[in-house]
């Protein structure tokens, strides 16, 4: 087995001369690097020893400490000499270091003493504040490197071979490829008691804990003796803080006059700190682990640096441990800090450093006997740990209870308060102050009845005493705020019971002011129209039912009217619903002015109103009032400096003549109103039996119309459109017809409006488009005339459908007809409804190549104004202007103007309803492009029109 290449000996001498003599005897022949440490309580003795050693070994690396040191044993002088055979020792001594710039200091030390193979770096300083920042900035040269730093107590002196250093640092490094270093420095502080929240701090200063002066906690928990022994006691009983799952030790350095506590380390607001003590069982267990490691892996030498944390009741254990390790050198320090590959710098109670060069004989393995802790110490530590854990659990439950209370009281959005047995406030929550406007200071201990209305005092008093008897009370109460606003609360009074006795009540008030307003608004909206403030259908029907019941009892007449504003939808479409609502409100106010006293006007929905006349109103009087309403509504309505002309259609029904119950009377009034609308509007109609028959017929026709397409009852007739100059057929117009087995041949003006109303117009319109395009394509193929066109009428409702353009595309694709051969006929009315969406659809059709024909041109009042905006290709002059064309100069002038205007806009003109040859000749004179009518050819079935299309007729 090899021999150790490191020699280390610990000497305990009474004075320097004795150390010198022993060194002469034992170390005189030792080669290599020497490291000598000296510690004593006498500064002159240390100074003299360092000077002697420096003269004796000029190349030795020296460090000495002197002052009130916690030296173990009876001696007051310690010295050790370490000789390294294969490893090198480097040292650097600095005086008057600047602790405010630890990075610069660390760089200076690293450059001087840290090498690639450095395994251990020892730091000694009498500047306590400098060590931890310096430790964190010093680099580790490799993964096995360890840094151990020791601070000296206040009043101690630090020496290097050059003499005393004030605010100095001595750094000693040990480097070598064969040098192995192990450091053992466990965390031995055990947290005890409660955790305190740092509520005010700055750097190393703790100003407040849990909102109180930090010094109060030192006085309360650690006492006067602890404060007097600072800073030594602050390491034995420090604060600990948990960070990233580990405990960090914060030794207490001192206490300021302003109540602040200074700790050796940074602490932030929001962190929680706990007191800690040196845990004797952990110390013993650590020493036991160290002995096992030392026995398994013997070392060449060991240095044991210990802090004043082991100065208290654990000192006997420390002395026993040092004695057990025998040759190990022990040196005292104020604080011991360690940095390695696993930590950036932590405080330890001690640091046991073992060093070895080469191999050690197994015969050198020591047998160590660690003394047991003093009797009762382990038991006391167990009692403190268990009590602390129990206290933590109790505190956690108490905190949870307090947090629940805060959630109920402090953070409750409802007002919460407590009173004593006499009704005086003892506490109020923040919501109470915020909602009612009173400050806590001005309301506490005043009588709660002072803050309620005088009329409510007897009621509130009853609830108060009922609650004191143990019965929870719930009631609504209006409470005036400090500013005078009256708020409605739903109150709850609960008795406060302490030790089985009632000591007051808790009051909880939920503000239901807005809820009550919302309920009232909901109730109002349920029965009244928000736009006009008239009774809605539900409310009006309730009034109607009551009046009808009284009329039946008194055998009197009841007259009702349904009022519909003609074409009011045009108003909404042109100026928007907001403006439409405003116009509607104006009309309602005007209608109210002509109503008799006691009449009830209601709004059914949209532009439909209902009117209930007072009892004893005759049918004649009701009719006269209805006519006044029609006249009033027809007067110009001004909105945004524009005049709007609106008319009304009114239907009347009389009890008991026209029905015996509400629903029958309403249905009959509705029939009368629809009859008035069909007659052009702006009139009054009273129900008659014939209207019922017409309604039945309309219902029957609707039923048949739904199956007309399916049963092939619909068919198309075609009327040729002829070139006026040449007489050639250039197109046909598709005209729909319906032949029903029960109804016979039904006129388009009968079933088309019904189809629009029921929505069947879309299916019918698709069928017309597809059939007409397919027939035209067949004619083109038969005649070889691929320019032959087809005109198809499009309903206003059909045109506004979102899929109309798709229907057109589909018809063209299925028939393979060119888009330029399809002309869609739309009336001015159709195109001027929803003008913005109309323009989008027309633009799509124009891009597709489909022609647009303005049907019945000249019949609308806006034609000339909008014509230049519409992408039309053909004008079809209304038959009303053609009828007297040859006899009426005015009509001739109008037609001529239309043709000229069309030509100027690049539009072709088609004259509709040409019934005589004279009309045709006149149109030829006026240079009209095309014409159609009975004078040329009536509407015929496809096979009958074929000769005309083929040019045979």
Order of alpha helices (4+ residues) and beta strands (2+ residues): beta-alpha-beta-alpha-beta-beta-beta-alpha-beta-alpha-beta-beta-beta-beta-beta-beta-beta-beta-alpha-alpha-alpha-beta-beta-beta-beta-beta-alpha-beta-alpha-beta-beta-beta-beta-alpha-beta-beta-alpha-alpha-alpha-beta-beta-beta-alpha-alpha-beta-alpha-alpha-beta-beta-alpha-beta-beta-beta-alpha-beta-alpha-beta-beta-beta-alpha-alpha-beta-alpha-alpha-beta-alpha-alpha-beta-alpha-beta-alpha-alpha-beta-alpha-beta-alpha
